[in-house]
Amino acid sequence: MVSVCFYFQVHQPFRLKNYSVFDIGNSHNYFDSAKNKEILNKVAGKCYFPANKLMLDLIRNVPGFKISYSFSGVFLDQCEEYNPDIIRSFQELTDTGNVEIIDETHYHSLAFLYSKKEFDKQVKMHSEKIRKLFGQKPKIFRNTELIYNNELAKYIEDKGYKGIIAEGADHILGWRSPNFVYRPKGCDRIRLLLKNYKLSDDIAFRFSERSWKEWPLTIEKYNSWVNGVNGNGNCINLFMDYETIGEHQWADSGIFDFLRLLPAEILRNPDNNFMTPSELVNNYADFGEIDIHMPISWADTERDLSAWRGNKMQLSALRKIYDMEISILNSRDKKLIEDWRRLQTSDHFYYMCTKWFSDGDVHKYFNPYDSPYDSYIAFMNIVNDFNARLEEKKPRWSEQVMMNLQK
Amino acid sequence: MVKVLMFGWEFPPYASGGLGTACYGLTKSLSKKGANIIFVVPKADPNAHKFLKIIPTDGMKNIRIKTINSPLTPYMTSQEYEHAYKRYEKSKERSVYGKNLMIEVDRLARAAEVIASEEDFDVIHCHDWLTFKAGINAKRVSGKPLVVHVHATEFDRTGGNGRDDRIYNIEKKGMEAADRVITVSNFTKNKVIENYGIDAGKIEVVHNAVEFNDYNIDRPKISNYDRIVLYLGRITLQKGPDYFIQTASKVLNKMDNVKFVVAGSGDMEGRMIEKAAELGIGDKVLFAGFLQGADIDRAYKMADVYVMPSVSEPFGITPLEAMRNGTPVIISKQSGVSEVIKHCLKVDFWDTDQMANKIIGILKYKSLYDELKKNGGDEILKFSWDVPAEKCNSIYKSVIANG
């Protein structure tokens, strides 16, 4: 038996303006709402609406077809602000009962690495948002950019989740296969689902790559690889950005037709079926323990944290943001706190990555900056303005304290 | 082994700018790759460099003009030449100079005919318009293929306004007569296509590179308190010095402990000094004059950031020199070098707000300075002159084969 598990990540950050030193003290508006709205609508037209329609048709026409999504909270916030039809379109999908939603941090942040308290709040906010919009209580967790280690698994287990998702990185797996359900080291109840990065990336990255020796990828060829797992694996975890469909791989690459025909082709083998992450966890016994001490992720070839914490600029920007935590929360200023959280979204730090900059386009996707250096300048200028706002708040708390004392 | 007859206008140690630097780096690497080069230049020390045969036309036999001991630099306009010529009029040397720039150019062109008939070579290679007539003549006399190398056009030098038609015509004729036109960037290639109507198929882009001489200089400082922003280049319209001064004033509105050093000389020097004074930043802008040799590297090392605000820069070797010295750079997007370097900041020359923003960023955010210094220092290592020399070599082979 082989169960194919599709999980799509849906995320858009609140991109920042190219905030200059001359804006400090003059403008507290950090986010480029015009550009964010434009990008959201553009991706909605190319991906969200047509891909949702495709998935809905498949669920209706292919018995047993199931999928799962994780929506970042900042994506949902932007939909509510700029284009609520996108949410309605996803609700129509989740109403079928064949769609599972996965939890993550609301702000698509790296909070787990810096502040467990902040992490807890963002996970809770996300859970609330999913319950409110889709009426589901997620049982599976995925951390931002599939950043994962034993410590996170244990932490998430203690929160009551049944499963957690990670990258099936070669340097972790060694000889082992990603096509089983595992148990994270140090955990009893929670199960680990690993991305089959080869079969996932064949679709997500290589589908329209003409220099790839397997191009063009036909459903017959892909299905033969899926069937090849039969007998030596329980599940095939195809985890990818939802924007793969129509945005990373354009419609004229044939990606829609490929996905429209693939599920029925896979089901022609009676030993195959589709499952959601929760179903995998419930249906398959764990195939042993996986020990991941150093954090891994699904980024670049290194599959580590170097895409966000690989240079001094990234480290100093992250440090600045998380050092503010206590004073920000003490201000009790809702706008200030919300801005601070939106500044935590991992994309801001990803834009500062210099690793692949010389080679070109890996980090280019809707990157608003000319260079990682420019993104850092804008971010740090914002941090400066932010600090000034925070300073302004301070006298008021002391006034408050005085008033409280006088009472 | 290719034998090249090359015409230049300046050559180290008698060099005042990028053209001489480029000719030096290129010929040195070409000769290392086995090319045999005869370098003809109005004034040079024939014993200064062992790797090529230098013919200074001021010491040539068998031509009527005994010397072209010229007051010219390749960057002069006609007016500047006349100005320089007037200064020399008073001295007893004046008889050897032509009355204007065009006469000088014609003298080199006549010398070229004689050299071309006497020397043995396979291909002619000319650097910039001052040598184009010489190249055309050498081609006519010898029948050998001609390669012209465009380091700058009249449109760059004049910023598009008030171009000298005589110069434009020489540039155009030279490019038309050439079997192949080399430009130092795509930026310049496009100008050559648009403004001179040259067939794109005849143009090859060969980006410049940088020499890796190490003067072993420690980082000097003006003071422990002040940060330093450097401008290094001719103080002339094309290089955008006025945008640098405007930017300085904007930076100083936000930060106090910054000094702006302007190294170089040129026709706008006086105006720039006045402008700094007008803006009330006369004490913050220091004019260091024209620098040479190790002093140039000293200036780069002293600086916290190097800015090249050029209005129109066909290539721009100076940012590479700054990066070689571990200094972060901010460069104009209107430059050829911005096509090839990544680990720097880029800005439109007219956007002085952004220029100031980026300067302040580098001065205020230590991590940014550190990353630019480190990554720029790594990136610069790939800019060896061997790369452009190899490209020139294959261009020679192709024009010789077609001829």
Interface residues (C-beta under 8 A of the other chain):
Chain A: S20 V21 F22 N311 K312 M313 L315 S316 A317 T354 F357 S358 D370 S371 Y373 D374 Y376 I377 M380 N381
Chain B: K250 K254 K342 H343 C344 L345 K346 D353 Q354 A356 N357 K358 I360 G361 K364 Y365 K366 S367 L368 D370 E371 L372 N375 E379
